[in-house]
Amino acid sequence: MINPSVSIVKKKLWRYGYSVKTFTTRDFELLVNQKIRVKVTSSRFKNKDGKYEWGITLTSLKKKWDILVTVLWLPVGEPNVLFFTRKNIIKKYGENEVGAGGMTKVLKKNVT
């Protein structure tokens, strides 16, 4: 069964035009009161592999997350969105690759 807060995040992001396919963290379970704001903090298009990448901040009343999003525009036109928290990025790439902003050099990597 999907955690209610995860479902609410999905619905909120859907309003922003993102189709959420996969969550790779349990941090969303900590979101409180179902009041979530979404802000895109960075974006870029990679000509080489045709990917769009966003840095997104999710904010609830007591918590704030910087999220890395990779969007693959599939032939059917619906994006596939993968989420990574700062903690997961550090675990996968190391502290030096993350930086103070939470998603600096990682945006340059092919995150799958």
N, C-alpha and C positions, 0 to 999 in steps of 0.2 A: 504494500500500500504506500502511495506517495505521501510524504509529509505535507500537511496543509500549507506550511510556509513556502515550500518549494513550488507548489501549485500556484500560489499567489504571485510569486516572483515570475513564474512563467507567463501568467496572464498579463502582468504589468509590462514585461518585456515585449509581449506580443503587440501591445498597443504602440510600442515604439518601432514595430516592423521587424522584430527579430523572431525567428522560429527556434525555440529552445528544444534541442534534442537530447543533450547529455549534460548532467551535472556531475562533476568529479570531486565534490567536497561535501562534508556534512555541516559545514559552517552555516548553511542557510537555515538549519534547524533552530538556530539561536535568534533568528529575526523575531522581533516582538511587535505585538499589537497590529500586525498586518499593515503597517503604514510604511511603505517603501517608496523612496524616490530614486529615480534612475537618471544619471547624468553621464553623457559620453564625454570623456576627458581628452581623448585623442583618437585619430583615425588615419589610416593610410591604405593605399592600394598597391599591391605588389604585382607589377607587370609580369615578372618572371614566372610565377605560378598562378596568377589570377586570383589571389586571395585578398579579401578585405580584412583588416585587423582593427579592432577597437580596444581602447582602454575604457572601462566603465566603472563608475562608482555607484554602489548600492548603499543607501542610507536608510536606517530605521531610526526609531526614537533614541536608542541607546548604542547602536552598533553602526559601523561604517566599514565597507569592504571595497578594496580596489580589485577589480576583476579584469582579467585578460580574456578577450573574446576573439576567436578566429572564425570568420565566416567564409565558407566555401560555397560559391554560387553554383549550384547543381544545374544540370540541363533542364530539369523541370521548373527551375526558377525559384525554388524554396531554399533558403540558406540553412546550412547545418552549423549550429553554434555550439562551441565547446567552452566551458568555463573553468578557470583555474584561479584559486585564491593565491595571495602572496605566499602563504605558507607552503602550498603545493608547488609553486614555482621555485621557491628556495630549495625545497626537497629535491626537485628534478634538476635544477640548473645551478644551484649554489648561490650564496649571498651576493657575491660579486656581480652576478648577472642580473640581479634584481635592482639594486640601487635604492636610493632613498625614496624615490617616487613610487616604487612598488611595481613598475612595469616599464622599465626603460629599455635595456638591451634585449629583453625577452621578446619584445615586439618584432625584433629582427629575425627571430628564430622561427623555424617551421614547427609549430606546436600542433601535435596531433594526439 
